[in-house]
Amino acid sequence: MKVTAFNHEQHQNDIYMAKQVGPLFFKGTMRGINYYFREGEPLARRAGGGFSRKNIKESPNMEKVRKSNSEFAHCSKVNKAFKLALQPYLSRYKDGTFHYRLMQLFLNIKDCDTVSERGRRSVGEGIATTTGQQLVKDFIFTPERPHLFTGDSEFEWNPPQFKVSNFKLTDANWPNEADYMEISVGLLRFDFETLAYGHVFADPLVIGGDFQKDSFSIACPDLPGGEGMLFSAVRVSFYRTVDGERHRVPESGHTGVRIMSVWEGTED
């Protein structure tokens, strides 16, 4: 068996990576070379290199890695808590990419933190910026229905209400099997330091096939108590009636969720 180099870099930790070539492959260390498998491929590298746990924790050369790991762990905690906070809006919605996409959102928001030193940047500081808030508003929560419906919509905070104009029922991407559309509005307060959160929900607006208005508004009764950033969220879903009971149309493309606005407001 021979070892053929396919990529190598002379870093400060002197890693040499190679590929095992030949009819015989094995694992272990021989003459200063580690032979191993990664994702089913036989590889080899110089013994003593690599990123051991001890090396990452103690080596001065790994300082950037430690800082990146610390920020990644912070974003992961925020991601987990924020996903739980979003459950009332995304209940029964299926999307295998959501966790990864939301994690990327928080990593990008963390990068908006320009007041903290690297390794201590946080989502809380990042989302306090205009850029960070815009990232949340631009985020596509439901890719199969990225736009809730046609028309112009906005959320006002004083008093809190969702307003829609130029609405056309015929352009609402109404599924054939649906009897009516439901628009739900909620306010989420999320504390990025403690990861605590709370909700306030407005009474949903139910729109049938005979709806003729081109404008409407949905008022929220109050703001959630506590500390943290405020988010206004809107959900659109469709239902059908079977034997007198309502059932949500299950296809993902018929459920839409969007965060309309972000506010650092208080209860006062």
C-alpha positions as CSV (number, residue, x, y, z in Angstrom):
1,M,0.0,0.0,0.0
2,K,1.2,3.5,-0.7
3,V,0.1,6.9,0.7
4,T,-0.6,9.6,-1.8
5,A,-0.9,13.2,-0.7
6,F,-4.0,15.0,-1.9
7,N,-3.9,18.1,0.3
8,H,-1.5,19.5,2.8
9,E,-1.0,22.7,4.6
10,Q,2.0,23.6,6.8
11,H,0.1,25.4,9.5
12,Q,1.6,26.1,12.9
13,N,0.4,22.8,14.1
14,D,2.0,21.1,11.0
15,I,-0.9,18.9,9.7
16,Y,-0.2,16.6,6.7
17,M,-3.2,15.0,5.2
18,A,-3.0,12.2,2.6
19,K,-5.1,9.5,1.0
20,Q,-4.5,5.7,1.3
21,V,-4.1,4.1,-2.1
22,G,-3.9,0.4,-2.6
23,P,-5.7,-2.9,-2.1
24,L,-5.2,-2.9,1.7
25,F,-6.5,-0.3,4.1
26,F,-6.1,-0.1,7.8
27,K,-6.4,2.1,10.9
28,G,-3.7,2.9,13.4
29,T,-0.3,4.6,13.7
30,M,2.8,3.4,11.9
31,R,6.2,5.3,11.6
32,G,4.7,8.5,12.7
33,I,1.6,8.4,10.4
34,N,-2.0,8.0,11.7
35,Y,-4.2,5.9,9.3
36,Y,-8.0,6.4,9.8
37,F,-11.3,6.5,8.0
38,R,-13.5,9.7,7.7
39,E,-16.9,9.4,6.0
40,G,-15.9,6.0,4.6
41,E,-12.7,7.3,3.0
42,P,-9.3,5.9,4.0
43,L,-7.0,8.8,5.0
44,A,-3.7,9.4,6.7
45,R,-2.0,12.3,8.5
46,R,1.2,12.9,10.4
47,A,0.9,11.7,14.0
48,G,0.7,14.5,16.6
49,G,-1.2,17.0,14.4
50,G,-4.9,17.7,14.3
51,F,-7.1,19.5,16.8
52,S,-7.3,17.5,20.0
53,R,-9.5,18.8,22.8
54,K,-6.5,19.7,24.9
55,N,-4.9,21.5,21.9
56,I,-8.1,23.5,21.3
57,K,-8.5,24.4,25.0
58,E,-4.8,25.4,25.7
59,S,-2.9,26.2,22.5
60,P,-2.3,29.9,21.9
61,N,-2.7,29.1,18.2
62,M,-6.3,28.0,18.8
63,E,-7.5,31.3,20.4
64,K,-9.6,32.1,17.3
65,V,-11.2,28.7,17.4
66,R,-12.1,29.0,21.1
67,K,-13.7,32.4,20.4
68,S,-15.7,31.1,17.5
69,N,-16.8,28.0,19.5
70,S,-18.0,30.3,22.4
71,E,-20.1,32.4,20.0
72,F,-21.4,29.4,18.2
73,A,-22.5,27.8,21.6
74,H,-24.3,31.1,22.5
75,C,-26.2,31.2,19.2
76,S,-27.1,27.5,19.6
77,K,-28.7,28.2,23.0
78,V,-30.6,31.2,21.6
79,N,-31.7,29.1,18.6
80,K,-33.1,26.3,20.8
81,A,-35.1,28.8,23.0
82,F,-36.4,30.9,20.1
83,K,-37.7,27.8,18.3
84,L,-39.7,26.9,21.4
85,A,-41.0,30.5,21.6
86,L,-42.2,30.2,17.9
87,Q,-44.1,27.0,18.5
88,P,-47.6,28.7,18.7
89,Y,-47.0,30.1,15.2
90,L,-45.3,27.0,13.6
91,S,-47.3,24.3,15.3
92,R,-47.6,21.2,13.0
93,Y,-45.6,22.9,10.3
94,K,-43.0,20.6,8.9
95,D,-39.6,21.8,7.6
96,G,-36.4,19.8,8.0
97,T,-34.2,22.8,7.1
98,F,-35.7,25.1,9.7
99,H,-33.2,24.4,12.6
100,Y,-30.2,25.0,10.3
101,R,-31.7,28.1,8.7
102,L,-32.6,29.7,12.0
103,M,-29.2,28.9,13.3
104,Q,-27.6,30.7,10.3
105,L,-29.9,33.7,11.1
106,F,-28.7,34.0,14.6
107,L,-25.0,33.6,13.6
108,N,-25.5,36.5,11.1
109,I,-27.3,38.6,13.7
110,K,-24.5,38.0,16.2
111,D,-22.1,39.4,13.6
112,C,-24.0,42.7,13.8
113,D,-22.7,43.1,17.3
114,T,-19.9,45.7,16.9
115,V,-19.6,46.8,20.5
116,S,-18.4,43.4,22.0
117,E,-15.0,41.9,21.5
118,R,-14.7,38.8,19.3
119,G,-15.6,35.7,21.3
120,R,-18.2,37.7,23.3
121,R,-20.4,38.9,20.5
122,S,-24.1,38.2,21.2
123,V,-27.4,37.9,19.4
124,G,-28.9,40.4,21.9
125,E,-26.5,43.1,21.0
126,G,-26.7,42.3,17.3
127,I,-30.5,42.4,17.2
128,A,-30.4,45.9,18.8
129,T,-29.0,47.2,15.5
130,T,-31.1,48.2,12.5
131,T,-29.3,45.6,10.4
132,G,-30.0,42.8,12.9
133,Q,-33.7,43.7,13.0
134,Q,-33.9,43.8,9.3
135,L,-32.4,40.3,9.1
136,V,-35.2,39.0,11.2
137,K,-37.9,40.7,9.1
138,D,-36.3,39.4,5.9
139,F,-36.0,35.8,7.2
140,I,-38.2,33.3,5.3
141,F,-39.9,31.2,8.0
142,T,-42.1,29.2,5.6
143,P,-40.2,28.8,2.2
144,E,-43.2,27.1,0.5
145,R,-45.3,30.2,1.3
146,P,-42.8,33.1,1.6
147,H,-45.5,35.7,1.1
148,L,-48.6,35.6,3.3
149,F,-50.9,37.1,0.7
150,T,-51.0,39.9,-1.8
151,G,-51.6,43.5,-0.7
152,D,-49.9,46.0,1.6
153,S,-49.4,45.1,5.2
154,E,-47.7,46.7,8.2
155,F,-47.7,46.5,12.0
156,E,-48.2,49.5,14.2
157,W,-47.1,49.4,17.8
158,N,-49.1,52.4,19.2
159,P,-51.6,51.0,19.6
160,P,-50.5,47.5,18.5
161,Q,-52.4,46.4,15.4
162,F,-51.8,44.6,12.1
163,K,-53.1,46.6,9.1
164,V,-53.7,45.4,5.6
165,S,-54.8,47.3,2.5
166,N,-55.2,46.4,-1.3
167,F,-56.2,42.9,-0.3
168,K,-57.6,40.6,-3.0
169,L,-59.1,37.3,-2.0
170,T,-58.7,36.0,-5.5
171,D,-54.9,36.4,-5.2
172,A,-54.5,34.8,-1.8
173,N,-53.4,31.4,-3.2
174,W,-56.5,29.8,-1.8
175,P,-56.4,25.9,-1.9
176,N,-59.4,24.3,-3.6
177,E,-60.3,22.1,-0.6
178,A,-60.3,25.1,1.9
179,D,-63.5,26.6,3.2
180,Y,-61.9,29.6,4.9
181,M,-58.6,31.4,5.7
182,E,-57.5,32.3,9.2
183,I,-55.1,35.2,9.9
184,S,-53.6,35.1,13.4
185,V,-51.5,37.8,14.9
186,G,-49.4,37.5,18.0
187,L,-46.8,39.5,19.9
188,L,-43.7,37.7,21.2
189,R,-41.4,39.2,23.8
190,F,-38.0,37.5,24.0
191,D,-35.2,38.2,26.4
192,F,-31.9,37.3,24.7
193,E,-30.0,37.4,28.0
194,T,-32.2,35.1,30.1
195,L,-34.0,33.4,27.1
196,A,-37.3,33.9,28.8
197,Y,-40.3,34.8,26.6
198,G,-44.0,35.5,26.7
199,H,-46.9,35.9,24.2
200,V,-50.1,37.9,23.7
201,F,-52.5,36.9,20.9
202,A,-55.2,38.7,19.1
203,D,-58.5,37.1,18.2
204,P,-57.9,35.6,14.7
205,L,-59.7,37.0,11.7
206,V,-61.6,34.3,9.8
207,I,-62.2,35.0,6.1
208,G,-64.6,33.0,4.0
209,G,-65.0,32.7,0.3
210,D,-67.5,35.5,0.2
211,F,-65.1,38.1,1.8
212,Q,-65.2,41.3,-0.2
213,K,-63.2,43.9,1.8
214,D,-59.9,45.1,0.4
215,S,-58.7,46.4,3.8
216,F,-58.9,45.2,7.4
217,S,-57.0,45.4,10.7
218,I,-56.4,43.1,13.6
219,A,-55.8,44.7,17.0
220,C,-53.7,43.1,19.8
221,P,-55.1,43.6,23.3
222,D,-51.9,44.4,25.0
223,L,-48.1,43.9,25.0
224,P,-46.5,40.9,26.7
225,G,-45.0,41.6,30.1
226,G,-41.4,41.2,31.1
227,E,-38.1,42.3,29.6
228,G,-36.7,41.8,26.1
229,M,-37.3,42.5,22.4
230,L,-40.8,42.6,21.0
231,F,-41.7,40.8,17.7
232,S,-45.0,41.0,15.9
233,A,-45.8,37.7,14.1
234,V,-48.5,36.9,11.6
235,R,-49.7,33.5,10.6
236,V,-51.9,32.5,7.7
237,S,-53.5,29.1,7.5
238,F,-56.4,27.5,5.7
239,Y,-59.1,25.2,7.0
240,R,-61.9,22.9,5.7
241,T,-65.0,21.6,7.5
242,V,-65.6,17.9,7.6
243,D,-68.6,16.5,9.4
244,G,-69.0,19.8,11.3
245,E,-65.4,19.8,12.5
246,R,-62.7,22.1,11.2
247,H,-59.4,20.6,9.9
248,R,-56.4,22.6,8.8
249,V,-55.3,22.0,5.2
250,P,-52.1,20.0,5.8
251,E,-49.8,21.0,2.9
252,S,-46.9,23.2,4.0
253,G,-47.5,25.6,1.1
254,H,-50.8,26.6,2.6
255,T,-49.3,27.8,5.9
256,G,-47.4,31.1,6.1
257,V,-45.6,32.8,9.0
258,R,-43.8,36.1,9.0
259,I,-42.3,38.4,11.6
260,M,-43.5,41.8,10.6
261,S,-41.6,44.1,12.9
262,V,-39.1,44.2,15.8
263,W,-39.3,46.8,18.6
264,E,-37.3,47.5,21.7
265,G,-40.4,49.0,23.4
266,T,-41.5,48.7,27.0
267,E,-44.8,48.3,28.7
268,D,-45.0,52.0,29.3
